[in-house]
Amino acid sequence: MKKLGIIGGLGPWATAYFYRRVVDLTPAKRDQDHIETLIYSAPQIPDRTAYLLGKDDTAEDPRPALIEVGRALRENGCQVLAIPCITAHAFHSEMEEGIGLSVLHAIRELGEVCWEKGITKVGIMATDGAKLSRIYDDVLTGYGVTCFWPDKERQHDVMDMIYKDVKSGRQISASVFSRVAISLFETGAESIVLGCTELSQAKLDLALDEKYIDIIDVLAAACVRECLR
């Protein structure tokens, strides 16, 4: 069994829920069957979206801190690394190079899930940073998947759900979530990806069916697979 390292705190709720899902998805019958895990929660890492958007000259580069945390996990014996922050995947190759260890790529894992399920059109609920960097579009195109993003107004709703609701300790508004989801399905999406780890809260707060794919579950399942391989 390989030791799992989680680059966490981005944000803290998403990290806590991500680890819960790793535990839930591990086929364990006793404590000793679970994966040895180190969680380095570093919420002071600069905001990834703010840096990618570049609208604020004071926005700090999060890459040095991300690499520092990853190196600390590697030096403490972690063999599998995961980061439950999808926007940070915009720096994935730089993180791997700086850390010196592979980092599981949540969106590539999502591509495999879509391929297996025959999904070719997905609506994406994620940050402005994820949209701008095209981390979903560029990766999923290789799996034959077309990405649909909310229009400007609905994308603003998505950012409010992430930053004003979950990151602020409030529940996601059911009406706002529904408004965004309906718009994505109307544009042709077959499934909707909860593509920011904060949006996993919608799965807990709202009655979502199998048409919704939670990126946290995708990444957690990959961690279990790799650690137990």
C-alpha positions in Angstrom: 0.0 0.0 0.0 1.3 3.4 -1.0 1.2 6.5 1.3 -1.1 9.3 0.1 -0.2 12.9 0.4 -2.9 15.6 0.1 -1.9 19.2 -0.8 -4.8 20.7 1.1 -6.5 23.8 2.5 -7.6 25.1 -0.9 -10.1 25.4 0.7 -10.3 23.6 4.0 -13.9 22.4 3.6 -13.0 20.8 0.2 -10.0 19.1 1.8 -11.9 17.7 4.7 -14.6 16.4 2.4 -12.1 15.0 0.0 -10.4 12.9 2.7 -13.8 11.7 3.9 -14.5 10.4 0.3 -11.1 8.7 0.2 -12.1 6.8 3.4 -15.6 6.1 2.1 -14.3 4.6 -1.2 -11.6 2.5 0.4 -12.6 -1.2 0.6 -11.6 -1.6 4.2 -12.9 -4.0 6.9 -10.7 -2.7 9.7 -8.7 0.4 10.5 -5.5 -1.2 9.2 -7.0 -1.6 5.7 -7.2 2.1 5.2 -4.6 4.2 3.4 -1.9 5.9 5.3 -2.4 9.6 4.6 -0.7 12.8 5.3 -2.8 16.0 4.9 -0.9 19.3 4.7 -3.6 21.9 5.0 -2.1 25.2 3.8 -5.0 27.7 3.4 -2.6 30.6 3.3 -1.5 29.6 -0.2 -2.4 32.5 -2.5 -5.7 32.3 -4.4 -5.3 30.5 -7.7 -8.1 32.2 -9.6 -7.0 35.7 -8.6 -3.5 35.0 -9.9 -4.7 33.4 -13.1 -7.0 36.3 -13.9 -4.3 38.8 -13.3 -6.7 41.6 -12.6 -5.1 42.5 -9.3 -1.4 43.5 -9.3 -1.1 42.3 -5.7 -2.2 38.8 -6.5 0.6 36.5 -5.4 1.9 33.5 -7.4 0.7 30.3 -5.6 3.2 28.0 -7.4 6.1 28.3 -4.9 3.9 27.5 -2.0 2.2 24.6 -3.8 5.6 23.1 -4.6 6.8 23.6 -1.1 3.9 21.7 0.4 4.2 19.0 -2.2 8.0 18.6 -1.4 7.2 18.3 2.3 4.8 15.5 1.6 7.3 13.7 -0.6 10.0 14.1 2.0 7.7 12.5 4.5 7.3 9.4 2.5 4.2 10.1 0.4 4.3 8.2 -2.9 0.9 9.3 -4.3 0.0 13.0 -4.3 -3.3 14.7 -4.9 -4.6 18.2 -4.7 -8.3 18.7 -4.2 -8.2 22.1 -5.9 -9.0 21.9 -9.6 -7.9 25.5 -10.5 -4.5 24.6 -9.2 -4.3 22.0 -12.0 -3.5 24.9 -14.3 0.0 24.6 -12.7 0.1 20.8 -12.8 3.2 20.3 -14.9 5.1 22.9 -12.9 4.1 21.3 -9.7 5.3 17.9 -10.8 8.6 19.3 -11.9 9.1 21.3 -8.8 8.0 18.6 -6.4 9.8 15.7 -8.1 6.9 13.4 -7.9 3.8 12.7 -10.0 0.6 14.4 -8.9 -2.7 12.8 -9.8 -4.6 14.8 -12.5 -8.3 15.0 -11.6 -9.4 16.2 -15.1 -7.6 13.3 -16.9 -9.3 11.0 -14.5 -12.6 12.7 -15.4 -11.8 12.1 -19.0 -11.5 8.4 -18.3 -14.9 8.4 -16.5 -16.6 10.2 -19.4 -15.0 7.7 -21.9 -16.2 4.7 -19.9 -19.7 6.1 -19.6 -19.9 7.3 -23.2 -20.4 10.9 -22.2 -19.4 13.3 -25.0 -20.9 16.6 -23.8 -20.5 18.0 -20.3 -21.5 21.2 -18.6 -18.8 22.6 -16.3 -19.3 24.4 -13.1 -15.9 25.7 -12.0 -14.0 28.9 -11.3 -13.2 31.7 -13.7 -9.5 30.7 -13.4 -10.3 27.1 -14.5 -12.3 28.5 -17.5 -9.6 31.0 -18.5 -6.8 28.5 -18.3 -8.8 26.0 -20.4 -7.7 23.1 -18.1 -11.0 21.3 -18.7 -11.4 22.1 -22.4 -7.8 21.1 -23.4 -7.7 17.9 -21.5 -11.3 16.6 -22.2 -11.0 17.3 -25.9 -8.5 14.4 -26.0 -11.2 12.1 -24.7 -13.8 13.2 -27.3 -15.6 15.4 -24.8 -17.0 18.8 -25.5 -17.2 21.3 -22.6 -20.1 23.7 -22.1 -19.6 26.7 -19.8 -22.3 28.9 -18.3 -22.8 32.3 -20.0 -21.4 35.4 -18.3 -24.3 35.9 -15.9 -24.6 32.3 -14.9 -20.8 32.0 -14.5 -21.1 34.9 -12.0 -23.6 32.7 -10.1 -21.1 29.9 -10.0 -18.4 32.1 -8.6 -20.8 33.4 -5.9 -21.7 29.8 -5.0 -17.9 29.0 -4.6 -16.7 32.2 -2.9 -19.8 33.7 -1.2 -21.4 30.5 -0.1 -19.1 27.6 0.5 -15.8 29.4 1.2 -17.8 31.7 3.5 -19.3 28.9 5.4 -22.8 29.1 4.0 -25.0 26.6 2.1 -25.3 26.7 -1.6 -28.5 28.4 -2.8 -30.7 25.7 -4.4 -32.4 28.2 -6.7 -29.1 29.6 -8.0 -27.6 26.1 -8.5 -30.8 25.1 -10.4 -30.6 28.2 -12.6 -27.1 27.4 -13.7 -27.7 23.7 -14.2 -30.8 24.3 -16.3 -28.9 26.7 -18.5 -26.2 24.1 -19.1 -28.6 21.3 -19.9 -30.4 23.6 -22.3 -27.2 24.3 -24.2 -26.7 20.5 -24.8 -24.9 19.1 -21.8 -25.5 15.4 -21.1 -24.0 15.6 -17.7 -22.8 18.4 -15.4 -19.4 18.3 -13.6 -19.2 19.8 -10.2 -15.8 21.0 -11.3 -14.7 23.0 -8.4 -14.1 21.0 -5.2 -16.2 23.5 -3.2 -19.2 22.6 -5.3 -19.2 19.1 -3.9 -21.3 20.7 -1.2 -24.2 20.8 -3.6 -24.3 17.0 -3.6 -24.8 17.1 0.2 -27.3 20.0 0.3 -29.4 19.2 -2.8 -31.0 16.2 -4.4 -28.8 15.5 -7.4 -29.1 12.5 -9.7 -26.7 10.5 -11.7 -26.4 13.3 -14.4 -24.0 15.1 -12.0 -20.4 14.1 -11.7 -18.5 15.2 -8.6 -14.8 15.9 -9.4 -14.0 15.1 -5.7 -15.3 11.6 -6.1 -13.4 11.1 -9.3 -10.1 12.2 -7.7 -10.8 10.2 -4.5 -11.4 7.0 -6.5 -8.1 7.6 -8.3 -6.3 8.0 -5.0 -7.7 4.7 -3.7 -6.8 2.9 -7.0 -3.2 4.1 -7.0 -2.5 3.6 -3.3 -3.9 0.1 -3.3 -2.4 -0.9 -6.7 
